Amino acid sequence: MQFSNLSLGQILQILHQSNSLGKKELEILANKELIEEKSADVFNITSVNVREVIMERSLLFQSVITDYHKFPLRDNHTLETLWKLWLPLGIKLANKRQNLGRPLVQGILGGQGTGKTTLAKILGLILDKLGYKTISISIDDIYKTYAERQLLQKEDSRLIWRGPPGTHDVSLGIEILDKLRQSENQNSDNLIAIPRFNKSLFDGAGDRIEAEIVSKVDIVLFEGWFVGVQPIPEKNFDVAPPPIITEADKKFARDMNKKLAEYLPLWEKLDSLIVLYPTDYRFSKQWRKQAEKQMIASGKSGMSDDEIEKFVDYFWQALHPELFIKPLIKNPEFVDLVIEINSEHSLGNIYHPNYLSRAKKLSFDQRDSSY
């Protein structure tokens, strides 16, 4: 086999089999890293340090792969995603935690099917190998109780499903993140109760269950379908995308937008925000339908395609991705990293929100200096 023809997947299989890489293989990996300019920018990879980066990542790959059976996802893309995203991101978060000098709270924003829960679980495995204690918390974990949401539904009959702004206990979220941010300064006997939520209770309405007790956490991964999302100008709803069609739809969307303001103090507890961004937001319906069909095929109950259409449309009416997420990923004030997800769940571009503007400026400066 010609080394020059080796693909990334073939090289990772060599690593997977616990074999060391030769000089030529390392050179191929280094070239691949530098070609991906956006990703290299995110992970601070240059022609000067690329070999060191590859060696560090290779060693971590072989350490993490011993826990491959614990991965929540193992498919044709897994090894390449591990190499191109999960490992360098784990290293980046570890470095960020070390420089911060206190527990890091990393936000992860992603819609249905984008892989936010998978990302959080695998980052936990990687960070454990790097010596950092990690905990994952979903925005679902701070839902108001079943009884509280029943009262809420009587006040606003539009809240037919849990999930939209207003159905969470924001003050509880702030309290928990504050305690976790300060946990390094506390002794090991100072325990923190992390709320947990079981979606299956009360015929799928869900309720809180027994809290998880933790202490001295290094990194918090706080994920959810609208974590970090900011309110937008009211005028943006005047001409809104489907399924925001009727005046009643627009009223609901405007009311949810106003409710977002209550979450801003919670978002302020995030040290940075990662966005998992489908290259087409409509993939969420496709992914949900695939997931439900798999559940039904395995003998479990699942939603029909029509039920999924109504379910997903409801959340798009509350916080439409085109109105809320699309402008957010261009704003470096709120977002630190964007990870694009393709239709088949493979990785797309990985970039800083301000990468394109900086690249254009660099191109302009270089062109200007040539005159």
VEXKOLNU-765392 format. One record per atom (N, C-alpha, C): x, y, z. Coordinates in steps of 0.02 Angstrom, whole numbers, plus 50000, padded with zeros to 5 digits. Layout:
REM VEXKOLNU-765392
XYZ
...
This chain:
REM VEXKOLNU-765392
500424993950000
500005000050000
500445006350000
500315010849955
500695017049952
500475021750009
500955024050049
500795028650105
500445034950079
500665037250021
500385043449995
499645042849979
499415036449970
498715035349954
498295033750016
498605033550074
498235031950135
497715037350150
497115035150165
496595039950186
496645040950261
496285045950285
496265047150357
495985041050393
495455038150366
495155032250397
495645026450403
496055025350351
496545019850353
497085021050405
497295027250411
497805028950461
497525028050531
496895030050541
496585029450607
496475022050625
496355017850575
496305010750589
496965007950615
497515010450588
498175008350612
498255010350685
498055016550701
498075018750771
497605014750815
497025013150788
496515009350826
496795002550846
497224999750804
497514993250818
498134993750862
498214999650893
498755000950941
499445000850909
499475002050845
500125002550811
500355009850810
501015010750812
501285017550808
501315019650735
501315026150724
501325028750656
502035030150634
502155029050570
502805030550542
502855037850521
503455039750500
503585046750480
503125048950423
503025044550374
502615046350316
501885047250336
501635042950380
500945043550403
500835049950442
501325051650485
501275057850523
501275063850477
501665063350423
501695068850374
501025069750339
500695064150323
500035064450291
499535067750338
499545065750401
499085068750450
499215076250458
499855078150460
500035085150467
499775089250409
499845086650348
499605090150289
498855090950290
498505085750311
497775086050315
497545091350364
497905092050420
497725097150470
497805104150442
498345105350406
498485112050381
498035113950322
497815108950284
497355110250228
496695112950254
496455110250312
495825112450341
495935118950379
495955124450342
496165130850371
495695133250427
495045132450418
494575134750469
494675130850534
494735124250528
494835120050587
495515121450619
496025122350578
496685123950604
496675130550644
496275135250620
496205141650655
495875140650723
495355136350725
495005135050788
495465131850839
495855126950818
496275123150864
496995125550867
497125131550841
497785134750845
498345130350817
498215127450759
498715123150727
499075127050672
499725127050674
500135130650625
500665125950598
501015128150546
501555124150518
502115123050568
502145127350618
502675126850669
502515121350720
501875120950741
501715116250795
501345109950772
501205109250707
500765103950684
501015096950703
501665095750698
501925089150715
501825087550789
501945092450830
501835091550902
501105090150917
500655093750882
499935092850891
499735085750871
500005083350814
499835076650790
500065071250839
500665072050866
500925067150913
500505066950977
500325072851003
499915073151063
499235069951051
498935071550994
498265068850979
498295061350967
498825058850936
498895051750923
498915047750988
499295050351036
499345046951101
498675047051137
498325052651133
497675053251166
497175048651131
497215048251064
496775043751026
496835036551052
497465034251060
497575027351081
497355026251153
497375031451194
497135030951263
496375030651265
496055035051227
495315035451227
495005029351194
495325026651143
495025021251104
494935014951146
495285014451202
495185008751247
494485008851277
494165014651276
493475015351301
492975015751243
493175013251185
492745013751126
492055010551138
492045005351177
491415001851192
490925006251231
491185011551262
490755016151300
490465021751257
490705022351195
490465027651152
489715026751139
489315031951146
488605031451131
488455030751057
488965032151015
488875031850943
489485028550912
489375023250874
489925019750839
489685018150768
489875022350721
489685021150651
490265022550605
490135023150541
490675024150491
491035030750500
490715035550534
491025042150542
491395042850608
491315038050654
491525039150724
492275040550731
492695036450702
493415037350711
493655044050683
493395045850624
493605052150594
493345058150635
492735057550661
492465062950703
492865063450768
493065057750794
493485057750854
494135061450841
494445060050784
495085063150767
495015070550751
494525072250710
494475079050683
494135083950731
493705081450776
493325085950819
493395084350893
493185078250913
493125076950984
493795077551021
494325074650994
494985074951028
495255082051032
495315085650975
495575092450980
495135097051023
494475095851021
494035099951063
494135098351137
494225092051153
494365090151222
495005093351247
495525093251205
496165096451224
496075103951233
495685106951188
495555114151192
495195116051257
494695112051276
494325113451338
494765112351399
495195107251397
495665106151452
496135112051461
496395114551406
496845120451409
496465126551434
495845127351412
495445133051434
495315132651508
495165126651532
495055125651604
495685127251644
496245125151620
496885126251655
497035133751659
496915137351604
497055144551603
496545148551644
495935145851650
495415149551685
495535149651760
495805144351787
495955144251858
495345142651902
494805140751872
494195138651909
493795134051862
493275130651887
492875126351843
492605130151782
492645126951725
492415129651661
491695127551648
491275132251628
490585130651609
490535131651533
490495126151497
490475126151424
489765124951400
489475129851365
488815129051336
488845125451270
488345121251257
488275117651193
487565118551169
487495122051113
486835123351083
486755118851022
486195115251020
486055111050962
485335108850960
485045108950902
484345106750894
484285099250896
483685096750883
483555089650885
483985085850835
484325080650860
484705076250816
485405078750797
485615084350825
486275087050806
486845083550842
486695079650894
487225075950928
487505079250989
487135083851020
487405087451079
487515082851139
487055078051149
487135073351204
487715068651191
487785066351129
488355062151110
489015065851120
489035072051097
489645076151105
489825076751179
489335078251221
489465079151292
489735072751324
489445066951306
489665060651335
490385058951314
490545059951250
491205058151226
491735063151252
491555069451257
492015074251287
492155072351359
491655069751394
491765067551463
492275062051467
492245057151420
492735051751418
493445054451404
493485059051356
494145061751337
494445065851394
494035070151423
494285074451477
494485070351538
494155064751550
494355060251604
495055057651592
495205055951529
495885053551512
496405059051523
496185065351516
496635071051525
496675073251598
496295069851641
496335071351713
495835076451737
495305077651700
494815082651720
494135079451734
493855081151791
493195078551810
492655082751777
492225079451738
491725083051698
491025080751716
490555085351713
489855083651723
489445086751666
488965082951641
488515085451589
487835087051619
487585092851603
486915094951625
486535097151564
485925094651557
485485096851503
485015102251528
484815106751484
484315111651504
483665108151525
483565101951501
482995097951523
483005096651598
483605096251626
483675094751698
483405100251743
483315106251715
483045111651756
482325113451736
481975108651704
481255109651693
480905110951759
480395114951756
479945115551814
479635108651827
479415107451888
479135101051904
478495099751864
478275093551864
477665091851828
477075095951854
477025096551920
476475100351950
476505107651930
477105110551929
477185117551909
476995118551836
477175113751794
477025114451722
476285113451708
475955109551750
475235108751742
474885115451756
475105118951809
474835125551824
474985130451768
475605129951741
475815134351687
475385133451625
475195127251612
474785125751553
474085128551561
473845128751623
473185131751636
473205139251624
473795142351639
473875149551628
473965151151554
474295146651517
474425147751446
474335141151410
473755140251379
473585133851346
474025132351286
474415137151263
474855136051205
475455131751224
475605131151289
476175127351312
475985119951316
475855117051258
475605110151256
476165105051266
476795107051256
477365102651267
477875106151311
478235102151350
478795105051387
479345106951337
479735112051353
480295113751309
480375121051293
479825124651276
479915131651257
480135136051316
480385141951301
480545146751355
479945147651402
480085147551467
479565148251516
479405141851553
479645136151526
479505129651558
480085127251602
480585131451611
481175129651651
481205133951715
481545131151764
481685134751826
482365138151818
482355144151792
482985147751776
483385149151839
483055150951893
483415152551955
483785146451982
483485140451973
483825134251992
484445133251951
484395134451885
484975133751842
485545138351862
485375144551877
485885149451899
486215147251963
485815144952010
486065142652075
486555136852066
486375131952024
486795126052013
487455127951980
487415132051926
488035133951891
488485138251935
488195142451976
488595146452023
488965141852072
488625136952099
488945132252146
489505128352111
489385126252050
489885122352014
490495126651996
490375132951978
490935137451962
491385138652023
491105138152082
491475139352143
491725132952176
491585127152145
491715120852180
492445119552193
492895122352154
493605121152165
493845124152231
493515129552252
493715132852315
493415129652376
493015124352366
492695120952422
493035114352436
492975111952497
493285105552514
492865099852484
493165093952483
492845088252449
492205086052483
492095088252546
491475086352581
490895090752562
491035096152525
490495100752506
490155098052443
489585095052452
489235091452398
488725096052364
488655095052298
488185099052258
487665094252229
487035095952238
486485091852210
486315094252140
486415089952091
486265091652021
485575088952004
485095093351985
484425090951968
484445086451906
484025081351906
483965076951848
483225076151831
483105074751767
482415074551741
482305068051703
481725064851715
481545058751680
480955060351633
481085060051568
480575061951518
480005056951513
480105050951538
479595045751529
479025046051580
479125049751634
478615049951686
477995053651663
477425052051694
476785055251678
476635055051603
476695048951575
476525047751505
476915052251457
477545053451474
477975057351430
478025064751447
477615067051495
477665074051516
478305075151556
478515069951593
479145070251629
479105073851695
479595072351738
479645075751803
480345074751830
480505078651881
481155078051913
481205071451952
481815068951955
481955062951993
482495064552044
482745059552078
483245060652130
483865064052101
484105069052136
484685072952113
485315068752113
485795070652070
486455067552070
486915071752113
487285068552157
487715072152205
488435072152179
488735078052173
489425078652148
489825083452192
490475083452182
490905088352215
491525089552172
491815095352179
492445097052145
492455095152071
492025098352033
491985097151961
492455102051925
492815099551874
493275103851835
492925107351776
492505103551741
492185106151680
491455104151679
491025109151667
490305108051661
490115108851588
489775103751560
489515104151492
488755105151497
488535111251481
487825113051488
487515113351419
487085108451402
486845107951334
486085108551330
485845110651271
485135111151261
484955114251194
484325113751176
484115115751109
484085123251099
484085127151155
484145134451145
484615137651196
485095133751221
485595136451267
485985142151233
485995147851264
486365153651238
486005157751186
485395155751167
485025159451115
484795166251142
484865171351100
484725178251120
484055180651091
483705185151126
483095188251097
483275192051034
482795192550988
482895196050925
482405201850918
482515206550873
482055212250865
481355209950846
480845213350873
480155211650860
479975211850786
480285216350749
480115217150678
480285210850638
480735206650664
480935200650628
480355195650619
479825196550658
479255191950653
478735194350602
478835200350576
478345202950528
478295198550466
478875196350442
478905191750385
479305185750408
478965180950440
479305175250470
479245169050425
479735164550431
479705158350390
479185153450418
478935148950376
478495143650400
478865139350452
478515136650501
477785136350509
477485142150549
477825147850552
477535153850583
477135157350528
476485155950526
476075158150469
475525162950490
475115160850538
474535164950558
474745170350607
474285174850620
474415180150671
474495176950740
474125171550752
474195167950816
474895164950822
475155162250767
475845159650766
476345165050783
476245170950752
476715176450763
476675178950835
476065178950863
475985180950933
476355176150979
476305169750966
476655164651006
477405165651000
477655166650939
478365167650928
478625173850964
478245179250961
478445185450995
478445184551071
477955180851097
477935179651169
478515175351192
478705170351153
479275166151170
479925170251167
479965174751119
480545179151113
480615183451176
480055186051201
480075190051263
480295185751322
480065179451324
480245175051380
480995173651382
481315173951323
482035172651320
482425177351366
482175183351376
482525188251418
482635185551488
482185181251511
482245178351578
482845173651583
483085171151526
483635166351525
484325169651520
484335176151505
484985179451494
485445179051555
485185179851617
485635179051675
485935172051680
485565166951655
485825160151654
486385159551602
486265162351543
486775162051490
487425165651512
487365170651555
487955174251578
488425169851619
488175164151643
488595159551681
489025155151635
488895155351570
489285151451522
489945154951509
490485151151507
491145154051490
491235154451414
490915149951377
490935150251304
490365145951278
490225146651213
489665143151183
489865139851117
489715133451111
489805129651049
489125128751017
489075129750951
488445128650916
488525122850867
488095117750875
488055112350826
487535114450775
487755115650714
487345119150665
487215114850603
486605112150595
486455108450533
486515113050473
486805110550419
486875114750359
486185116450330
485675112750349
484985114450334
484565112650395
484255117550426
483895116350489
483355111050482
483105109950421
482565105150410
482805097950418
483465096850423
483715090150436
483435087350502
483265091850549
483025089650614
482415085050608
481965086750562
481375082550552
481575075750524
482025075850476
482275069650445
482595065150498
483015068050540
483365064250592
482875061450644
482375065650663
481895063350712
481475057550685
481295057950622
480905052550592
481315046050589
481955046650572
482385040750571
482435037650640
482525041850690
482595039450759
481965035950783
481385038950768
480755035950789
480625029250754
480795028850690
480715022550653
481155017050683
481765018950704
482215014050735
481925011650802
481625016250840
481325014350904
480745009550893
480325011050843
479745006750829
479984999850805
480504999750764
480774993450738
481054989050794
481294992350848
481584988550904
481044986450955
480414987950939
479874985850982
479634991051032
479934996951029
479735002351074
479205006651041
478875010751081
478375015251052
478735021251022
478435024150971
478735029950938
478205033950902
478385040050883
477915044450849
477865042950775
477275044250747
477185043650675
477485049750641
477565049450574
477835055150538
477415061450548
476745060550548
476305066350558
476395069350628
476475065150677
476585067550746
477245071250751
477745068750716
478405072050717
478355078850683
478005079250628
477915085650593
477625090950640
477095089050676
476765093750722
477225095450780
477585090350806
478025091350863
478585096250847
478935094950792
479505099250773
479265106250754
478705106550717
478435113050697
478285117350759
478045114250811
477885117950873
478505121650899
479065118250900
479685121350926
479965126450877
479855125350813
480065130450764
479625136650769
478995135650787
478555141350798
478775145350860
479045141850909
479275145150970
479925148950959
480425145450932
481085148550919
481345145850852
481185149250799
481355146650732
482105147150720
482425141650697
483155141650685
483385147250638
482985148650586
483185153850538
483195160750570
482755161850619
482705168350652
483205169050709
483325163550745
483715164050807
484425161250801
484505155550766
485165152350764
485605155050709
485315156050650
485695158350592
486075164850606
485755169950635
486135176050650
486625175150708
486455170550754
486875169550813
487565166950795
487595162350746
488235159250729
488725164150695
488475169950677
488905175050647
489145180050699
488955179050762
489085184050814
489615181450863
490245183750856
490775181350901
490705183850973
490245188550984
490125190951053
489805185451095
489395181151063
489035176051099
489265168951084
489565167851026
489745161051004
490495160550993
490795155151018
491515154151012
491705149150958
491245144550944
491405139250897
490765136750863
490795135950796
490235133250757
490465126650726
490055121450735
490185114950706
489605113150660
489735112950595
489205111350548
489095103850545
488445101950540
488245094950535
487895093850468
488145089050429
487845087450364
487255082750373
486885081550318
486265077850322
486355070750348
486925067550332
487045060650354
487435060550420
487435066150456
487755066950521
488515067250518
488795067950458
489525068850454
489685076150470
490325077250485
490555084050502
490595088450441
490375094650449
490495099750398
491065104150421
491015110650408
491535115350429
491535116250504
492135117550531
492215119250602
492565126050602
492245131150633
492545137750627
492325142450684
492725147750693
492535153350736
492045157750697
491555160750731
491085165150696
491415170750656
491975173150681
492305178750647
492845176550598
492865169950583
493395167550538
493345170650469
492735170750441
492655173250373
492835180550367
492625184550418
492785191650416
493535192850423
493855188750465
494585189450474
494945187250411
494695181950380
495015179450318
494955184550263
494375187850258
494275193050207
494745198950221
494805200750285
495245206350303
495965204750286
496175198450301
496855196450286
496985196650211
496495194250173
496565194350100
496605201450074
496195205850103
496205212950082
496875216150099
497125214650161
497765217650182
498325215350138
498315208750120
498855206150077
498825209250008
498215210149982
498135213049917
498345220449918
498165223849973
498335230949979
499085231949984
499435227350018
500155228150028
500545226649964
500205223549915
500555221849853
500585227649804
500205233049819
500205238749773
500845242749778
